[in-house]
Every structure is written in structure tokens, then in C-alpha cells.
Amino acid sequence: MSEDPDARRAGRHRATTEGERLVTFRDLFAIREYRALYISLVANWVGDYLARAAITVLVYEQSKSVLLSAAAFAVSFLPWVIGGTLLSALAERYPYRRVLLTADIYRMVLIALLLIPHVPIPVMLLIVFLASLGTPPTQAARSALQPLVVGRDKLPIAVATNATSVQAAQVFGYLAGAALATAINPQVALVIDVITFALSAALIALFLQPRPAAYARSPRSHLLRESVEGFRLVFGVPTLRAIAIMVFVLTMFAIVPEGLAAAWAAEGGDPADRGINQGMIMAAGPIGFVIGGLLINRLARPALRDRLVRPLAVLSALALVPALAAPPAPVVAVLVALSGIAQGGVMPTLNGKFVLILPHGYRARAYGVMQTGLQFSQFGAVMVTGLLADRFWLPMVVGLWSVGGTIALGLLARRWPRPAAFAAAVQAAESGAAAPPPPAPLRPTVATTSVTPEVP
């Protein structure tokens, strides 16, 4: 039976209208599962940042070593760097709800061990590292579960809401954790962290419905090969590759003020104000990110957000170029906040596009690829600029680094795919065409062949 052409056109018009309709926070938080997932996310991040600040103080109080204190902070990033993609691939093998529950309980138990009095510092660092192994599968499972919970139409605003909330949790967690650790006792912050894991696990258990694993048992291959498939998907699909490179480059240049804040605050001025200046510089980026995320992603329609990707990406580095003039710390904080606003406006849009293009069953692995790339790019940027700042004038290093970032992001913006390319990629993901077929089992052969299928 043929369909009336007028009805077909009317259907297309309705779909377009619904796709362009401005989704509100009320629409998003009306979903009970999302409310539970969101509160779980915020509880996890507040607890994590509280614990990081408290553990840093705890290690310093015991050792009086700045190096060990810094190691206590940095060790939580190691799981992403050394095995993030493998740990993220685990999230595809099991139901997301089970992954979240297991990881929360696992981390809760390990952090509780830090409450034992007089834990030696090496043991403390080992416990923090082991607890951090639960972060990659948790974040990967939550990212992959989100489209299933909110639907594709509400996904962009959900991503923006989560991103801005994480930044707010970072500001609150660091400030509150440091205050509790120095004014009262570091153990108080650790107790709160344990409670947040228990709260998160309870929310997941009570309000998230069970779903089957994204990657069925029958087509599974070796975990390492499955991780490689994540890399091949992300860098084999042109639109995913464009988003990944844009995100890595953007964060590589935007992270520098936060990483060099302590040294920057010590550049001239009253030594008594160094702590305040450092706090202003470090907090300015997350605060700007929250403002940008709320303003742009709440008020701008999807089409406008897409058009803003290129100028906002360039602005994230361009806003820091005036550092060449060595402005005072309050002005530096304003520049960093402007960069943060640009990041808050563009990153959730890129994240939303990325998730929409991913086929079901590959989201957690692709998330692991992105997080590993982010950790490498940020770590490398801070280390390189830190080494340069040891030899040259810090404001000049940051300013010239930002000039390079502006040029790099400008070139990426010129080569940014057209909206039709993203629309086609989303349609391919919905139809399953973007997913590589399951790998064939390994078997001995005379000729060497590729064991991982090509991504179309």
C-alpha cells in the first residue's frame, strides 16, 4: 500500500520540527532513570574531588614532601593512561547497571581502607591507584547508558547538563575537600567519599532498570582486540575522527593555565596573595565552563550550537593570547574564564555529536579511547609548558602556546565537516551501518592478514 506524498512530507516536517524543538531541563529531569543517573554522577564526582584534595593534604602532612603530595593527586589518572581503553571495553561485556553497581561498591570498600589510622604512604598510594581502576568502566558505562535512558532528542542537553555539573562538582569538591582536610581532619572528607559511593550504588540499584549487555557473548573476541576496535572506529569514521582531534587539540591548549596556576600566581605580586591568586586561576576555567554550558546549550537551538562549534573552539585558545602582556592575576582569571565559557559552549555539543554517531555496542570502548586521548593530551601539554616555563618567562610561554593553539584550532575549523556529513553519520549509526562486523576468530594461516576488520 503506497503512502500519500502529502502525508510523507507532513511526517518529515513534524520530525524536523521535533528535532529542532528546544528541549528543556524539565523534559530531561522528568525521566526518573536520568534523575537517578544524574544524582549518582554528581555524588561520584563530588566525592572523588573531596577525596583527591583530602588525600593530597593527608600525604603532605605525613611526609612533608611536595613530590609525594603531587604523586597522590596524579596517581588517580594512571588507570586511564595505562589501561583506560581495556577497562572501558569491559563495560560493553556486562550490563551497564551491573558495571556501575560493582564499581561503586569496589571503590567504596577501598576508600574505606584509607580510614584505618597510620596507613603507610606507599600503601595509601597503592589503594588510591587500585580504587581509581574503577573509574574508567564506571564513566564508560554511564556514557554508553545515557542515550538509552534519555533518547537521542534529549541527549545533547543531557550531555551539557552533566558536563557543567561535573565542573561545578570540581570547584566545590576541591574547595570543600581542602577546607575539611586543613581545618578539621582529612578523614572527614574520606568518610563523605565513602558515603557518596554508597548513595550512588543505592540509586543505581533502585531506579535503573536492568538491560542486557551491549556486546553479546557470542561475538566476543580478545579484550585487547575489542579495545583496538574502539580505536579503529573512532579514527576510521571521518566525523568521529574530526571530533576526536578537535577535542584533543582544544583541551591541550586550554588546560595550561590550570596546570601552571601555582607558578603563575607566584609571578610578582604580594606573596601573601599567592594562594588566592592560584585559587582564582584554577577555579576560573571550571566556572567559565559552567556558564558557557548553561547559556549556550540552554538558550541556543541545535542548529545554532552547530554553527558555534568552530568560532568557540578558536576562542578557547585565542582568549589566552593576552597572557603575553603579563596581566595581574585577576585579569588572568578573567581570560581563563572566557576560555572556559568557550569550552563550555562547544564541548557538550561535540560530545553529543560523538555519542549520536556511535553505534550501540561500541560506546563504552569509544569513550575509553577519548578519555585516554584527553589524559595524554592534557598531561603532555602541562609537562611541556612546565618545562618551557622553567627556562623562559611564564607569561610568554602561555601566550605563545595559546597563539599556536589558535592557529591549530583555526586550521581544524576550516576542515570541519559539513552538517550533512554529521547527519549522514548519525543516520548510519541508527541503521547499524557504522559498526564494524564482529572479528573472525584467530587461526593459523600461511599468509599474514589483518585480524581486525576495517571500519567502513
NORWORA-V377014 format. One record per pair of residues at least 4 apart in sequence whose ideal C-beta (glycine too) atoms are under 7 Angstrom apart, sorted by the first residue. I is the first residue (numbers start at 0). GAP is how many residues later the second one is. If there is no record, write none. Layout:
I/GAP + I/GAP
//
This chain:
2/4 + 2/5 + 3/4 + 4/4 + 5/4 + 6/4 + 7/4 + 8/4 + 9/4 + 10/4 + 11/4 + 12/4 + 13/4 + 14/4 + 15/4 + 16/4 + 17/135 + 18/134 + 19/281 + 19/282 + 19/283 + 21/279 + 22/4 + 22/5 + 22/130 + 22/131 + 22/134 + 24/4 + 25/4 + 26/127 + 27/6 + 27/122 + 27/126 + 27/129 + 27/130 + 27/133 + 28/5 + 28/6 + 30/4 + 30/118 + 30/119 + 31/4 + 31/175 + 32/4 + 32/116 + 32/174 + 32/175 + 32/176 + 33/4 + 33/115 + 33/116 + 33/124 + 34/4 + 35/4 + 35/167 + 35/168 + 35/171 + 35/172 + 36/4 + 36/105 + 36/108 + 36/109 + 36/112 + 36/171 + 37/4 + 38/4 + 38/164 + 39/4 + 39/160 + 39/163 + 39/164 + 40/4 + 40/101 + 40/121 + 40/124 + 41/4 + 41/123 + 41/127 + 42/4 + 42/153 + 42/156 + 42/157 + 43/4 + 43/152 + 43/156 + 44/4 + 44/121 + 44/124 + 44/128 + 45/4 + 45/123 + 45/126 + 45/127 + 45/150 + 46/4 + 46/145 + 46/146 + 46/149 + 46/150 + 47/4 + 47/125 + 48/4 + 48/120 + 48/121 + 48/124 + 48/125 + 48/128 + 49/4 + 49/123 + 49/126 + 49/127 + 49/139 + 49/142 + 49/143 + 50/4 + 50/60 + 50/126 + 50/138 + 50/139 + 50/142 + 51/4 + 51/21 + 51/24 + 51/125 + 52/4 + 52/120 + 52/121 + 52/124 + 52/125 + 52/128 + 52/136 + 53/4 + 53/123 + 53/126 + 53/127 + 53/132 + 53/135 + 53/136 + 54/4 + 54/17 + 54/73 + 55/4 + 55/13 + 55/16 + 55/17 + 56/4 + 56/121 + 56/124 + 56/125 + 56/129 + 57/4 + 57/123 + 57/128 + 58/4 + 58/9 + 58/10 + 58/13 + 58/62 + 58/65 + 59/4 + 59/9 + 61/59 + 62/5 + 62/58 + 64/4 + 65/4 + 66/4 + 67/4 + 67/53 + 69/4 + 70/4 + 70/54 + 71/53 + 71/56 + 74/50 + 74/53 + 74/54 + 74/57 + 75/52 + 75/56 + 76/4 + 76/298 + 77/4 + 77/51 + 77/54 + 78/4 + 78/5 + 78/8 + 78/53 + 78/54 + 78/56 + 78/57 + 79/4 + 79/56 + 79/291 + 79/292 + 79/295 + 80/291 + 80/294 + 80/295 + 82/4 + 83/4 + 83/52 + 83/284 + 83/287 + 83/288 + 84/4 + 84/142 + 84/145 + 84/280 + 84/283 + 84/284 + 84/287 + 85/137 + 85/138 + 85/141 + 86/46 + 86/49 + 86/50 + 86/281 + 87/48 + 87/49 + 87/52 + 87/276 + 87/277 + 87/279 + 87/280 + 88/134 + 88/137 + 88/138 + 88/141 + 88/275 + 88/276 + 88/279 + 89/4 + 89/47 + 90/5 + 90/8 + 90/46 + 90/49 + 90/50 + 90/53 + 90/273 + 91/122 + 91/123 + 91/269 + 91/272 + 91/273 + 92/120 + 92/122 + 92/127 + 93/4 + 93/5 + 93/119 + 94/115 + 94/116 + 94/117 + 94/118 + 95/4 + 95/45 + 95/48 + 95/49 + 95/115 + 96/4 + 96/107 + 96/111 + 96/113 + 96/114 + 97/4 + 98/4 + 98/38 + 98/42 + 99/4 + 99/38 + 99/41 + 99/42 + 99/104 + 100/4 + 100/100 + 100/103 + 100/104 + 101/4 + 102/4 + 102/31 + 102/34 + 102/35 + 103/4 + 103/93 + 103/96 + 103/97 + 103/100 + 104/4 + 104/96 + 105/4 + 105/28 + 106/4 + 106/24 + 106/27 + 106/90 + 107/4 + 107/86 + 107/89 + 107/90 + 109/17 + 109/20 + 109/21 + 110/20 + 110/79 + 110/82 + 110/83 + 110/86 + 111/82 + 112/14 + 113/5 + 113/10 + 113/13 + 113/76 + 114/72 + 114/75 + 114/76 + 118/4 + 118/5 + 119/4 + 120/4 + 121/4 + 122/4 + 123/4 + 124/4 + 125/4 + 126/4 + 127/4 + 133/4 + 134/4 + 135/4 + 135/232 + 135/235 + 136/4 + 137/4 + 138/4 + 138/228 + 138/232 + 139/4 + 139/224 + 139/227 + 139/228 + 140/4 + 140/223 + 141/4 + 142/212 + 142/220 + 142/224 + 143/70 + 143/219 + 143/220 + 143/223 + 144/4 + 145/4 + 145/9 + 145/12 + 146/5 + 146/8 + 146/208 + 147/63 + 149/4 + 149/5 + 149/8 + 150/4 + 151/204 + 153/4 + 154/4 + 154/197 + 154/200 + 154/201 + 155/4 + 155/146 + 155/192 + 155/193 + 155/196 + 156/4 + 156/140 + 157/4 + 158/4 + 158/189 + 158/192 + 158/193 + 158/196 + 159/4 + 159/133 + 159/137 + 159/188 + 160/4 + 161/4 + 162/4 + 162/130 + 162/184 + 162/185 + 162/188 + 163/4 + 163/125 + 163/126 + 163/129 + 163/130 + 163/180 + 164/4 + 165/4 + 166/4 + 166/119 + 166/122 + 166/123 + 167/4 + 167/122 + 168/4 + 169/4 + 169/116 + 170/4 + 170/112 + 170/115 + 170/116 + 171/4 + 172/4 + 173/4 + 174/4 + 175/4 + 176/4 + 176/12 + 177/4 + 178/4 + 179/4 + 179/8 + 179/9 + 180/5 + 180/8 + 183/4 + 185/4 + 186/4 + 187/4 + 188/4 + 189/4 + 190/4 + 191/4 + 192/4 + 193/4 + 194/4 + 195/4 + 196/4 + 197/4 + 198/4 + 199/4 + 200/4 + 201/4 + 202/4 + 203/4 + 213/146 + 213/147 + 214/5 + 214/146 + 218/219 + 220/4 + 220/5 + 220/218 + 222/4 + 223/4 + 224/4 + 224/214 + 224/227 + 225/139 + 226/138 + 227/4 + 227/224 + 228/4 + 228/136 + 228/207 + 228/223 + 229/4 + 229/132 + 229/135 + 229/136 + 229/138 + 229/139 + 230/4 + 230/138 + 231/4 + 231/204 + 231/220 + 231/223 + 232/4 + 232/7 + 232/129 + 232/133 + 232/203 + 232/222 + 233/6 + 233/7 + 233/10 + 233/132 + 233/135 + 234/6 + 234/9 + 235/219 + 236/4 + 236/120 + 236/188 + 236/197 + 236/218 + 237/4 + 237/179 + 238/4 + 238/118 + 238/178 + 238/182 + 238/183 + 238/186 + 239/4 + 239/114 + 239/117 + 240/4 + 241/4 + 241/174 + 241/175 + 242/4 + 242/107 + 242/110 + 242/111 + 243/4 + 243/126 + 243/129 + 244/4 + 244/167 + 245/4 + 245/67 + 245/104 + 245/166 + 246/4 + 246/103 + 246/123 + 246/127 + 247/4 + 247/125 + 247/126 + 247/129 + 248/4 + 248/159 + 248/160 + 248/163 + 249/4 + 249/63 + 249/66 + 249/93 + 249/159 + 250/4 + 250/123 + 250/126 + 250/127 + 251/125 + 251/126 + 251/129 + 252/64 + 252/128 + 252/148 + 252/149 + 252/152 + 253/62 + 253/63 + 253/85 + 253/89 + 254/4 + 254/123 + 254/126 + 254/127 + 255/4 + 255/125 + 255/126 + 255/129 + 255/142 + 255/145 + 256/4 + 256/7 + 256/24 + 256/28 + 256/63 + 256/79 + 256/141 + 257/24 + 257/27 + 258/123 + 258/127 + 259/4 + 259/125 + 259/126 + 259/129 + 259/134 + 259/138 + 260/4 + 260/17 + 260/20 + 260/21 + 261/4 + 261/16 + 262/126 + 262/131 + 263/17 + 263/68 + 263/130 + 264/9 + 264/12 + 264/13 + 264/16 + 264/64 + 265/8 + 266/127 + 266/128 + 268/4 + 268/8 + 268/59 + 268/60 + 272/4 + 273/4 + 274/4 + 275/4 + 276/4 + 276/52 + 277/4 + 278/4 + 279/4 + 279/49 + 279/50 + 279/53 + 280/48 + 280/51 + 280/52 + 280/55 + 282/4 + 283/4 + 283/49 + 283/52 + 283/53 + 283/56 + 284/4 + 284/51 + 284/54 + 284/55 + 285/4 + 285/54 + 286/4 + 286/50 + 286/53 + 287/4 + 287/48 + 287/49 + 287/50 + 287/51 + 287/52 + 287/53 + 287/56 + 288/4 + 288/51 + 288/54 + 288/55 + 289/4 + 289/54 + 290/4 + 290/50 + 290/53 + 291/4 + 291/48 + 291/49 + 291/50 + 291/51 + 291/52 + 291/53 + 292/4 + 292/51 + 292/55 + 293/4 + 294/4 + 295/4 + 295/9 + 295/12 + 295/49 + 296/8 + 296/51 + 299/4 + 299/5 + 299/8 + 301/4 + 302/4 + 303/4 + 304/44 + 305/43 + 305/113 + 307/4 + 307/37 + 307/38 + 308/4 + 308/37 + 308/40 + 308/41 + 308/107 + 309/4 + 309/103 + 309/106 + 310/4 + 311/4 + 311/30 + 311/33 + 311/34 + 312/33 + 312/96 + 312/100 + 313/4 + 313/92 + 313/95 + 313/96 + 313/99 + 314/4 + 314/27 + 315/23 + 315/26 + 315/27 + 316/85 + 316/88 + 316/89 + 316/92 + 317/88 + 318/16 + 318/19 + 318/20 + 318/23 + 319/15 + 319/19 + 319/78 + 319/82 + 320/78 + 320/81 + 320/82 + 320/85 + 321/5 + 321/13 + 322/9 + 322/12 + 322/72 + 322/75 + 322/76 + 322/79 + 323/71 + 323/72 + 323/75 + 325/69 + 326/4 + 326/5 + 328/4 + 329/4 + 330/4 + 331/4 + 332/4 + 333/4 + 334/4 + 335/4 + 336/4 + 337/4 + 338/4 + 339/4 + 340/4 + 341/4 + 342/4 + 345/4 + 346/4 + 347/4 + 348/4 + 349/4 + 350/4 + 351/4 + 352/4 + 352/69 + 353/4 + 354/8 + 355/70 + 355/73 + 356/68 + 356/69 + 356/72 + 356/77 + 357/4 + 357/5 + 357/8 + 357/71 + 358/70 + 358/73 + 358/75 + 358/76 + 360/74 + 361/4 + 361/73 + 362/4 + 363/4 + 364/4 + 365/4 + 366/4 + 367/4 + 368/4 + 369/4 + 370/4 + 371/4 + 372/4 + 373/4 + 374/4 + 375/4 + 376/4 + 377/4 + 378/4 + 379/4 + 380/4 + 381/4 + 382/4 + 383/4 + 384/4 + 384/12 + 384/13 + 384/16 + 385/4 + 387/4 + 387/9 + 388/5 + 388/8 + 391/4 + 391/5 + 392/4 + 393/4 + 394/4 + 395/4 + 396/4 + 397/4 + 398/4 + 399/4 + 400/4 + 401/4 + 402/4 + 403/4 + 404/4 + 405/4 + 406/4 + 407/4 + 408/4 + 409/4 + 410/4 + 411/4 + 416/4 + 416/5 + 418/4 + 419/4 + 420/4 + 421/4 + 422/4 + 423/4 + 424/4 + 424/9 + 425/4 + 426/4 + 427/5 + 427/6 + 428/5 + 435/17 + 435/19 + 436/16 + 438/12 + 438/13 + 438/14 + 441/9 + 444/4
//
